[in-house]
Amino acid sequence: MEAEFAERYRLMSVPRPYRRIARQLMDGSYKNYGHGGYVRHPKYAKDPEHYVRAYLLLQKDLKDLFDYVEPAEQNLRCYSYRIHELLLRACVEVEANCKAILCENGYQKRMVNGKERDLNMLDYIKIEQSHKLSEFEVRVPTWSGAGELRTPFLAWRAGDRLPWYQAYNETKHDRHTAFRNATFGHMLDAVCGCLTILSAQFLDEDYSSQLARLVIEESDDGSEEALGGYFRIKFPQSWPASDRYDFDWWNTLKKDPDPFQQYPYP
């Protein structure tokens, strides 16, 4: 009877990781006891360090900006060419990560008049179902006033557009009239959005020569140090048992030549 229950329980979970998708394990953690080691496997993602390095440079330039624009609620509406530059770069990185996730999972581009259409937000929003991006919370350190907690993909929970991405599109195509939309708040959400989508793929792994940490240390509010060591991030905790990862990475799955599967995007 116990064996039958265990087998039924196993079938309700995900027995091997999806490419570029980090998920809760059955114990509720994301990488405890080394079972998050799959993010370092060479077949998990193509050139992940390329995307991480771009973000780390973005984070460095954001921190430099904080020398001139204080991270504070009263500055959320300010705008400048430097802020606009960071907004554009952050959104380009978000697009690059979205495209990589879909393509490496075998996503088929939409056909329009018999031709493949380039990927856009109508495609990228489907990543919400595989990564729960809307549930990630990013906390900005040394913040003054309200707004230190950013939820950049929250709009996707209701299927709505992302305000910071709309600002990016508007200022990219008509900077003269839409320049004021390139606000400090939108830029900050875009950077936090880039961090979110990287964390949803690679946890806190920066692909340096150091060994990955086996345990993620959490604070009282459930957040933890994010990739890059500046922000703090809170991962989704609502994955049902049927969608959580359930495998023995080090003793079993790691020995498989290709231990990954593709996510079945519609």
N, C-alpha and C positions, 0 to 999 in steps of 0.2 A: 504494500500500500504506500509506504514512504517513497519507494523508488518510482512508483507511478506518479505521485505528487511532484517529485523533483523533476521528472521529465516534462510534465505538463508546465511547470514553472519555467523551465529552461526554454520551452518553445514559445513562451509569451514574451521573451526578451529578444535582443538583437545579438546573435552569436559571433559576429565579426564586424569591425568598424567600417563605416562608410568613408570614402575618400574625402578629405578636407572637412570632416564633420566631427567635432568633439562633443561627446554626450556624457551625461551622468552615468556612473556605474550603478550596479544594483545596490551597493551600500550607501548610495546617495552622494558619494564623493565624485570627483572628476579624474583623479590620478593617484589616489592613495595606494601604497604598497607597490608602486611601480607599474600599475596596470594602465597608466596613461602614457606609457612608453611608446605606444604606437605612433605618436605624432612625430617621432624621430626616424621612423622607418623610411627608407628612400622611395618606397612606392606609395606612401601615404599622400604625398603632394609633390608636384614638380617645382623645384627651386624655391622652397618656402622662405629661405633666407633672403631672397630677392625682395619679397614683399615686406618682411620684417625690417630690413635695413632702411627701406624707404620710409617706413613709419618712424623709426628711431630718429632719422634726420628731421622729420616733420615735428616730432616731439621736442627735439633740441631747439628748433627755430621758434616753436611756440613759447618755450621757457624764456628764450631771448626776448620775445615780444613782451612778456610779463615784466621786464625791466622798465618798460615805458607805459604799458597799459595794465593797471592793477587788476588782478582777477577778482572782480567784485560785481555785485548785482547792478550797481548804478552805471556800469560801463557796458552792459549787454547791448545797448543800441548804438554804441559808437562804431565808426567805420573809417577805413583808411585803405590806401593802396597795399600796405603790408598785410593788413587783415584779409583783403581781397585775394592776395597771392596765396596765403595759407588756406583759404577756403577752396580755391581752385585745386590746389595740390592734394588736399585731403579728399575731395570728391573724386578726383582722378584715381586715387588709390583705392577708394571704396569700389569704384567701377571695375578696376583691375581685379580685385579680389572676388567680386561677384561673378565676373566672367570666368575666372579660373575655377571656381567652385562648380559652376554649371557645366563647363566644358569637360572637366576631368571626371564628372559623373555621367557623361554621355548624353547631356541634354541636347535635344534636337531644336535647332533654330526654327522659328515660325516662318511659314511660307506666305508670301504676299505676291499675288499675280504670278505664281509659278517660280518665284525667286526667293532665296533665303534672305531674311531681313536681319540686319545687325541687332545684336542683343541690346535691350534697353530696360528701363525700370519695369515695364510690363512683364519682363522675364525675371528680373532680379528680385521682385517682391516674393517670388515663389520660394526663395531661400528662407523666408520666415518660417515656413512649415518644417524645414529640416534642421534649423539652428535655433529657433525661438529668439531671434535677435531682439524682439520687442521687450523681452523680459530682462535684458542686461541693464545693469545700473553702473554708471561710472561716477566716482566721487572725485571732485577737483580739490587738491590740497590748498591750504592757506587761502581759502575763499572768504570773502566778506559779504554778508547779507544772504538773501535767499538765492537759490539756483546752483548750489554746489553739487547737487545730485543731478546728473544728466542721463536721460533715457532717449538716445538719439533715434532709435527705431520704433518708438512707442506707437507712432501713427500707423505702422504696418499691422498692428494688432486688429485694427478696424478696417484694414484694406485701403487706408488713405495715403496721400502723398506725403513725403518727408519735407517739412518746411525748409530745412537747410539745403536740401538738394534742389528744391525749387529756386531758392535764392541763387544757388550756383548756376543753374541754367539761365536764369534771367540776366544775371550779370555777365555771363559768358557771351550771350548772344546780343545784348544791348547794354553795355556797361554805362554808356552816357546817361541813359534815363533810369537805369536800375541800380546804379552804383550804391545807393543808400541801403540796398537790401543786403549788401555784403557786410553784415554786422558782426560785431565781436561774438554775439550769442550764436549766430548761425555758424560762424567759423569754428567756435568751440565745440558745437554739436557735431560738426563734420569730422573734426579730429577725434572726438570720442567715438564717432561712428566707425572710423577707420580702426581704432583700437578694439572696438567691440567685434567687428567682423574678423579681425586677426585672432582675438582671444577665442572666438567661437570655432576656430579651426585649429589653433596651435596652443591653446591654454596660455601659459606664461613662458613658453619655450622661445628662446631667441636664437637658437641654432649656433651658439658659440661652441668652443671646444670643451667647455665644462659639461659635466654630466648633468642630466636633468634632475631637478629636485623630485624626491619621491613623495613628498607630502606638501600640500599647499596649506600654509598657515592662515587661519581665518581670524578676524577680529570679532568683537561682540555683536556687530551688526551684520555679520555674515559676509562682509567684503574681504578682499585679500589684495595683496600687492599685485599690480597688473604688469603685463609685459612692458619692459622699459623702466620699471621701478619708480615711476612718478605718480601716476594715478592709482586709485584703488578701484577694484571692480567686483561686482557681485554677479555670479553666474545664475542662470535659471535653475530653480529647484523644483519645478513642477512636471518634470518628465515622468509620464506614467511607466509602470514596470514593463509594459509591452514595448516601449520605445527606448529603454535603457540598454546600455552595453553590458553583456554578461559573458565574460571570457577570462581565461587564464593567459595573459599576454606572455609572460616570461617563460613559463614552462611548456606551453602548448602552441599558441597561435603564432608567436614570433618565429617558429621554425618553418612555418609555411612559406613557400617561395613568393606568394602574393596573398597576404592575409586579409585583403580588403575587398569590399563590394561597392557597387555604385548605387547611389540613392535613386529610387524610381520617381524622378520628377515627372509630373504630368505634361 
